[in-house]
Amino acid sequence: MTTTYVTHNRYRDHDMTGHNHPEHSGRIVAVWKTLKEAGLTERMDVITPTMVSDEAILRVHTQEHLDTLKWISGQEKMVMYDSDTYALPDSAEIARLSAGGVTAAIDAVSTGQADNGLAAVRPPGHHATPSRAMGFCILSNIAIGARHAQAVHGLKRVMIVDFDVHHGNGTQDVFYADDSVLFVSTHQYPFYPGTGALNDISAGRAKGRTVNIPLSAGYGDATYATVYQKVLLPIARRFQPELILVSAGFDAHHVDPLAMMRLTHEGYTHLTRELVQMAKDLCGGKIVFVMEGGYDLQALGHGMRNVAHVLLGDDEISDPYGEAPGTEPDNGKLIDDLQSIHEL
């Protein structure tokens, strides 16, 4: 079993130094440190990515968005896309490297160089829409990766699973009318960015290719496991993907400061194993996990460590926090509604 691990030391240079911003360079440093201390880095095939081209960006984003990215490179100080999303003069190149980390992992998996992949990248991507940066995200990394898989490797059906606590509105927007990409998102709702309603399943030929699984605050391991077993897995079997990409955010962990869900590292690892087994059953094991959110540094680091363990075939789970406090709400009606809407 060969796992490709893609990251770049320049990811730390995108940093709003001196400001208390949750998406800071300490996030990627925590991941690097945790993987190295666990002895996992040397067990993976490490790739240093290059920047994605204009062509790759324009498969997903508008020319205006690309022009803004180029304009940022010529500035002498920080630019704010919005109240949450910053860019330094170097951030345009680093965003290209972040998307390049995803395409590099996809190349390795698609060509057989690796069985599966882990892309430890930043800035994150799943909120960036075709026309704008938002929600800490500059380029839609995983969407650029999916389009790259189709354009370069000729794949017809790509599945994107997003378990970040926030809805991947940007990813959804890119593929909303496209029946060749299945997008499935579990997310706290109502919550930022306000999208991802249960009945938002696209329309026409793409009806049902958008699967939104909105979860009230307080759901955790048991509900996520049930959703994967009773909803996500049968939808994936029906779609028959050739590649699975995962927007892996660890902000649904019960200690994360920006959200109110109750996943544990054991729960996250169960979901990871389910996805890896799904890839083995449906698409020859071809799966790439792409880092998104996660704002408790220890929870993020150990979350990514556990993904690496699963990809490498290990049984180990690293969980410094243990069980979540409290109990979960009942999930019966949610499951029934999802099965009805998606005709399962």
N, C-alpha and C positions, 0 to 999 in steps of 0.2 A: 504494500500500500504506500503510494507516494502522495504526499500533500504538498502543494505549492503554497508558499507563504510570501506575500507581496507587501512590502512597505518601503518607505523612503525617509531618510533622515531629515529631509527638508519639511516634512509635515509639521515639525515642531516650530517652524519659523512663522507660521500663520498664527499670530498670537496678539491679542489686544492687551499688551503689557501695561500694567499699572491700573487696569480696570478689572472689576470683579465680574467677569463674564464667564458663564458656565461652560462655554465651548472654548477651552484654552489648551495650550500645548501640553499641559500636565496629563491630559487624557491619553494621548498617544504614548507619552513616556511611561505611564503606568502600565499600559499594555505591553510595551517592549520589555519592561523590567520583570513583569510577572511571567511572561513566556520564557524569558532567559533564565530566571531563577528556578523555574520548574524543569529546565533542561529540554524544553520543547523546540526552541529555535533551531538547534543543531540537528534535530530529527526531521526537519522539513526542508524542502528545496526552496531556498531563499532567492527571490527575484527582486531586483531593483527596477522599478518601472520607468518608462519615459513619458513625456507629456503627450496627451492625445492631440490629434491634429484638428485644424479647423473643420475638416470634412467630418470627422467623428462627432464633433460638437453639433454641427449643423444637421445631423441626422435627428437630433432631439430638440435643439434650441433654435430660436429665431436669429436672424442676422443682427438685429438690434441688440440682443443679449450678448452675442459674441463681440460686437463693436464696443459695448460697455466694458466688457472684460479687458479688451485691449486698451481702452482708455485708462482703466485703473492702473495698468502697468506704467503709464507715464506720469502718474501723480507723485507728489512728494510727501504726502501724509495720508492718514487713514481716511477711507470713504465709508459712509454708512449707507447701505442699500435701504435699510429700514431701521427701526429702533432696536432690532435684535441682531441684524446681520451686518458684519463689518468686513472690510477688505483693506489690506495694506498694499502698497505698490507691488510686493512680491506675491500677494495672494492669488493673482491671476495665474501665475506659473504653478503655484502649489495646487490650485484647484485642478489644473490640467493634469498634474501628477497624481492627484487623488483619483480622478476618472481613469487615468492611465494605469493605476494600480488594479482597477477592476478589469480593464480590457486585457492586461497582462495575465491575470489569473485565468480569465476565460480562454485566452490563447493556449495556455499550458494544459488546461483540462480538455479543450476541444481537439487538440492535436495529439493527445495521448502522452504528453510529457509528464503529466500528473494525473492521478485518479480524481482528486478533488482539490479545492482551494480555499484559502483564507486570506482576505485582503484587509489588512489593518491600515485604513486610510483616514484622512481628514484633510480639509473640512468635509463633513457629511454631505449627503446629497438629496435625500428623498423628498424634501420640501421644495426644491428648486423647480419651478414650472418652466415650460418652454420659453417664456418671455421674461422671467424675472428670477432673481435670487431672493430667498426668504428663509426664515426659520433656521438660521446659522448656515444654510446651504447655498453654494454658489453655482455649481454645476450638478445636474442630475446624474450622479455617478452610475447608479445601477441601470438607469434607462439607457445611458450611453453604452454601457456594457451589453445590454440586451440587443440593441440595434447593431452593435459591433458583431455579436454572435450571428445575427441574421445576415448582415452584409458581407462579412469576411469569411465566415465558416458555413454559410448556407443553411442555417437552421431554420426550420419552418415554425416551430412551436416552442416558446420559452415561457416558463412559469416563474413569477416573482412572488415570493412570500415575504411579508413585512411584519416582523414581530416587535418592532419599535413601539413604544407606548403612544406615540403620536401618529396620527394618520399620515400616510405617505401621499399627500395630495399632489405633489409634483409628479411622482411616478404614475399615479392614476391619470392625471391630465394628459401625459404623453401618449398613453395607450388606450384611452377611453373609447375610441372608435375603431380599435384594431383587434380583430379576432385571432390574431396570431400570437398574442401575449395574454396570458392569464395572470391577473394581479389579485392577490389575496392579502388582506390586511386585518390583523387584530389590533385594536387600539382602544385606549380609554376614550369614552364619549359620554356627554359632550366635553370637549377639551380642545386645546390648540391642535390644528388650525381651524376647527369648526366644521370640517368636512368628514365624509366617511359614514353617511347614514346607511342604515340597514337596507333600505329599498333602492339605494343608488347602485345599480347593477349594469349601467350602460343600456344601449338599445340597438335595434337593428341587427346586423350580422354579429355585432360584438356583445349582444345581450348575454349576460351571465359570465362574461370574461372579466368583469370587475366584481369582486366578492368582498364586501365590507362586513366586518364582524365587530360592531361597536359594543364595548364592554363598559358597564358602569364601574365607578371606582370601587375597589375592594375585591375584585375577582383575582384569583391566583391559580396555583398549580392544577387543582382539580378541574376547574372550568376550562382552562387552556387545553389540558389533555383531552377533555371531552370534545371540545371544538375541533381539535385536530383529527380525532378518531372518527367523529360522526359527520363532519362537514368538509374539512380540508382534504382529507384522504380520498373520499369518493369523488370529489370534484376534480382532483388531480388525476385520478384513474380515468375519468371520462375525457379529460383533455389530452392525456398522453404526451407530456412534455419531452423534448429532446435535451433540455438543460434546465436545471433549477437554480435560480439566484435568490439569495436570502438577504434582505435588509435587516441586519442583526443589530438591534438596539437593545441595550440592557437597562433602559430607564423604566421598564415595568417591574424591576426588582423592588422589593418592599422597602429598601432603605434609600431609594433614589430621592433626591430633594425636590425634583421638579414634577413628580407625579404621585398617584395615590393607588397603585396596584399592589398585588401581593405575591408576585412570582418570587420563587427562591432559586438558588443556583441548581438545586436538584430538579426543580420544575423546568427551568431553561434547558438543562441538559437532556431531560426527557423529550422536549420539543425538538432539540437538535438531533437526537437519535432517530426520532420519527421521520424527520426530513431526510436524513442520510439514508435510512432504509427505504424511504419512498423513492429516492434517486436510484438506489440499487435496483429496485423493482421495476422502475418505469423508464430510466434513461441511462442505463449502464453505469450508474454511480456518479454521473456528471453533476456536480453541485459546487457552487462557490458562495461562501459567506462573506458579506461585505459589511464592515463596521459602520454603524450609524450613530445613534445617541447612547446615553449612559453618562450620568453626571456625578455619581459617587465613584471615586477613582478605584477603590478596592473592588467594588461590585463589578465595574466595567472590566478591570484587569482579569479577575477570576472568571467572569463570563466568557471572555475571549479565550482564556486558558482552557476552559471546559470544551469550547467548540474545537480547539486544536486536539484535545484528547480524543473526542469522538471521531474526528476526521482521521486520526492516526490509528483508530481501532482500540483505544484504551478503555478500560472500565472505570478508571478513576474519576471522581468528582471532587473538585476543590470548592469548599463552601465555608468561608469564614464567618458567615452570619447565621446559618441555620434556618429554623422555621420562621414563618411570618406570624405576627401576632393576630389574634382575632379569628373570625370565621368568614367564609365566603357567602354572598347572597345565593339564593337558588337560581339555577341557570336553565331550568326546564323550558320555560316559554321561549327564551332566546334560541335554544337548539331547535325547537319545533318550528319557530318562525323561519330560521335559516334553511331548514330542510324543505319547508313549504316553498319559499321564494325560489330556491335553486332546484326544486323538483328532484330531491334526493330520496 
